[in-house]
């Protein structure tokens, strides 16, 4: 079965049940989970051949404020540049991104996306519970036709 066109507006959606984001730091016993956002907002941009061209994602962080602070992760030319911007408030950091984007054929075909980047929490001035350290942000998700 051929995979439907990726270019039609609204023809694909992010499968939230198959989406997981994690912020981890390296500890003495391996990676230590710092935060796992319970939701994300945003979009992925695919080329007609299913290559991931870019994304714009917002990951709300834990806070006692009415409006939780948001970590923004975005790239407009990911397939050409290999970097993305992380923004937290007025702070921004540019970081290389590892990408795996694959079409998964079958009765209900979909696109699997895995993104990973490493950055310094100090450069973004993340909340105090992140402490100044190197943080890995990893995202797994699936895009499926409507």
PLY file of the C-alpha trace (Angstrom):
ply
format ascii 1.0
element vertex 146
property float x
property float y
property float z
element edge 145
property int vertex1
property int vertex2
end_header
0.00 0.00 0.00
1.35 3.42 -0.92
1.81 5.98 1.80
-0.56 8.93 1.31
0.81 12.31 0.30
2.49 14.20 3.14
1.76 17.57 1.57
-2.01 17.90 1.94
-3.03 20.38 4.63
-4.39 18.56 7.64
-3.72 15.16 6.08
-1.47 14.02 8.97
-1.64 14.36 12.74
0.67 13.78 15.70
-0.33 10.64 17.61
-0.18 11.86 21.20
-0.48 8.34 22.66
2.73 7.43 20.81
4.57 10.63 21.76
7.11 10.89 24.54
9.53 13.68 25.39
12.22 13.41 28.06
14.84 15.73 29.47
17.65 13.75 31.08
21.09 14.40 32.55
23.97 12.00 32.87
24.39 10.72 36.40
26.81 8.31 38.03
24.46 5.41 37.29
23.53 6.46 33.75
20.89 8.87 32.44
18.70 10.48 35.10
15.24 11.75 34.21
14.89 15.46 34.96
11.50 16.09 33.40
8.99 14.43 31.08
6.46 16.91 29.70
2.93 15.54 29.84
2.04 17.23 26.58
3.51 19.10 23.66
2.12 21.51 21.14
3.41 22.21 17.68
3.94 20.88 14.21
6.34 18.87 12.05
7.11 19.85 8.47
7.68 17.01 6.01
8.92 17.18 2.44
6.93 15.20 -0.18
9.46 12.33 0.12
8.73 12.14 3.91
12.06 13.75 4.88
11.69 15.85 8.03
12.23 19.44 6.94
11.60 21.10 10.29
9.50 21.39 13.40
8.20 23.92 15.91
7.40 22.40 19.30
6.45 23.79 22.69
7.08 21.75 25.83
5.43 23.22 28.96
7.61 22.85 32.06
6.39 22.32 35.61
5.55 25.47 37.49
3.31 26.77 40.24
2.41 29.75 38.06
-0.93 29.95 36.23
0.91 29.97 32.90
3.72 27.38 33.02
7.00 28.35 31.35
7.51 26.84 27.92
10.63 25.36 26.33
10.47 25.98 22.57
12.36 23.70 20.19
12.39 24.60 16.51
14.15 24.23 13.20
13.13 25.45 9.76
15.79 23.69 7.65
16.60 20.64 9.74
17.22 18.33 6.79
19.78 20.79 5.37
21.30 22.35 8.48
21.09 19.65 11.19
20.61 22.21 13.97
17.68 23.55 15.96
17.01 26.40 18.34
15.97 25.91 21.94
14.31 28.95 23.48
13.31 29.58 27.07
11.98 33.06 27.70
14.47 35.51 26.17
17.33 32.96 26.18
18.21 30.92 23.08
20.72 28.23 22.22
21.48 26.60 18.86
22.27 22.91 19.06
22.89 19.99 16.65
19.98 17.57 16.34
20.11 13.84 15.62
17.14 12.84 13.47
15.55 9.54 12.59
12.52 9.89 10.34
11.19 6.76 8.67
8.08 5.76 6.78
6.59 2.60 8.29
4.54 0.71 5.70
1.61 -1.56 6.47
-2.14 -1.61 6.53
-2.08 1.71 8.42
1.19 3.36 7.32
2.77 6.10 9.43
5.93 8.16 9.86
8.08 7.54 12.95
10.18 10.48 14.19
12.93 10.45 16.81
14.76 13.69 17.63
17.60 14.23 20.10
19.70 17.21 21.09
22.14 18.01 23.89
22.44 21.48 25.42
23.52 23.30 28.57
20.72 24.20 30.98
22.93 27.08 32.13
22.79 28.72 28.68
18.98 28.72 28.72
18.66 29.66 32.40
16.17 26.85 32.98
14.41 26.63 36.37
16.61 25.95 39.39
15.60 22.28 39.64
17.55 21.66 36.38
20.81 22.81 38.00
23.58 23.92 35.62
24.33 20.77 33.64
24.30 19.19 30.22
20.78 18.09 29.32
19.61 15.66 26.62
16.22 16.30 25.08
14.80 13.26 23.29
11.43 13.05 21.53
9.68 10.02 20.03
6.48 10.48 18.02
4.38 9.13 15.17
2.55 10.97 12.42
-0.48 9.19 10.96
-2.92 10.06 8.19
-6.33 11.27 9.35
0 1
1 2
2 3
3 4
4 5
5 6
6 7
7 8
8 9
9 10
10 11
11 12
12 13
13 14
14 15
15 16
16 17
17 18
18 19
19 20
20 21
21 22
22 23
23 24
24 25
25 26
26 27
27 28
28 29
29 30
30 31
31 32
32 33
33 34
34 35
35 36
36 37
37 38
38 39
39 40
40 41
41 42
42 43
43 44
44 45
45 46
46 47
47 48
48 49
49 50
50 51
51 52
52 53
53 54
54 55
55 56
56 57
57 58
58 59
59 60
60 61
61 62
62 63
63 64
64 65
65 66
66 67
67 68
68 69
69 70
70 71
71 72
72 73
73 74
74 75
75 76
76 77
77 78
78 79
79 80
80 81
81 82
82 83
83 84
84 85
85 86
86 87
87 88
88 89
89 90
90 91
91 92
92 93
93 94
94 95
95 96
96 97
97 98
98 99
99 100
100 101
101 102
102 103
103 104
104 105
105 106
106 107
107 108
108 109
109 110
110 111
111 112
112 113
113 114
114 115
115 116
116 117
117 118
118 119
119 120
120 121
121 122
122 123
123 124
124 125
125 126
126 127
127 128
128 129
129 130
130 131
131 132
132 133
133 134
134 135
135 136
136 137
137 138
138 139
139 140
140 141
141 142
142 143
143 144
144 145
